[in-house]
Amino acid sequence: MPDGAPRGGWSVGLDIGGTKVLGVLLASTPGAAPVVHGSVRVPTRRGHDGVVASAAEAVEALCAQAGLTVDDLTGVGAGVPGVVEPLTGAVSHAVNLGIDGTDVPLGELLRERLGGVPVGVENDLNAAALGAAELLGLGGDLAYLALGTGVAAGLLLDGRLRRGHLGAAGEIGHVPYVADGPACPCGQRGCLELYASGSAIDAAWPSRTGRPAPAEVFEAAAAGDREALAVQGRFVDAVAAAVRMLVLTCDVEHVVLGGGVAEVGAPLLEEVAAAVRRQAEGSAFLRSLHVAERLSLVPRELQVAAVGAALAARRSPVSPVTPENQVVL
């Protein structure tokens, strides 16, 4: 290991998506915030063998950049878009990764591929909630609301991840939002993610310039385009409803907007906050909750899911999660 190694050790966090793996190398020192020392992006290969190979490639590239070997790492954490069994690192229904089956032992396969380094696997939104709490200094009570292809939230309550009985905590995208609305792939009708997702904007506003539709819509709306204003209005009203659901059900101190649509930046935060305030105008109760003041946005340069995955890797999936070793901020 190179001289000057951090006392808390080196760890790697991976945000494994359908098209790319984003990896970060973290240096940890007890009592201090972890520091990102490098990052890489590699294409994601599909299927469990492809995902493991891509993840290992990212880990090895990060180590090579820093003059480390894989054996120098204290752990590797992987955030994946699927149902995760945190005790074992098994993944189910990660269809965006080409993993259609159930209980695929992704953590164990990656651990073996890396020569026995401890590997932790976490749902990507849960990892993002951990990362956002750490990097934004928000403490341990927040919802990370991802606005991307769909809509869902990672929940960090009283410093602990809330996964739910079957791992479905935070799946608010499938709460019916419009009675008798369009059919959702989940089998219901009028689900929130049909209105509050990047996919909803894509469907309502086919890109004119080849740029992401959310960026086009918000820019055109700012310039006064009536169609864009209508699309933007429907979208932010639905996102505001999602924020309201999270506050009313969990009373989280912070709601952090993330995901692909969040790359719009400050205009998104401003419009959603304005919609939240409009929706509270007729309710003294809602106004008393100061929902808009709980909102924040992940800056696009912060890799919250990868950092959060590394934080989750403080424990190994080969060890049972107990009150003593589960992730607590």
HELIX and SHEET records of a PDB file:
HELIX    1   1 GLY A   47  ALA A   66  1                                  20    
HELIX    2   2 VAL A   70  ASP A   72  5                                   3    
HELIX    3   3 VAL A   95  LEU A   97  5                                   3    
HELIX    4   4 LEU A  106  ARG A  113  1                                   8    
HELIX    5   5 ASP A  124  LEU A  135  1                                  12    
HELIX    6   6 ILE A  172  HIS A  174  5                                   3    
HELIX    7   7 LEU A  192  LEU A  194  5                                   3    
HELIX    8   8 GLY A  198  ALA A  204  1                                   7    
HELIX    9   9 ALA A  213  ALA A  222  1                                  10    
HELIX   10  10 ARG A  226  CYS A  250  1                                  25    
HELIX   11  11 GLY A  260  VAL A  264  5                                   5    
HELIX   12  12 ALA A  266  GLN A  279  1                                  14    
HELIX   13  13 ALA A  284  SER A  288  1                                   5    
HELIX   14  14 ALA A  292  ARG A  294  5                                   3    
HELIX   15  15 VAL A  304  ALA A  312  1                                   9    
SHEET    1   A 5 VAL A  35  PRO A  43  0                                        
SHEET    2   A 5 LYS A  20  ALA A  27 -1                                        
SHEET    3   A 5 TRP A  10  ILE A  16 -1                                        
SHEET    4   A 5 LEU A  73  VAL A  80  1                                        
SHEET    5   A 5 VAL A 119  ASN A 123  1                                        
SHEET    1   B 2 VAL A  83  GLU A  85  0                                        
SHEET    2   B 2 ALA A  90  SER A  92 -1                                        
SHEET    1   C 5 ARG A 160  LEU A 161  0                                        
SHEET    2   C 5 VAL A 151  LEU A 157 -1                                        
SHEET    3   C 5 LEU A 142  LEU A 147 -1                                        
SHEET    4   C 5 HIS A 254  GLY A 258  1                                        
SHEET    5   C 5 LEU A 295  LEU A 297  1                                        
END                                                                             
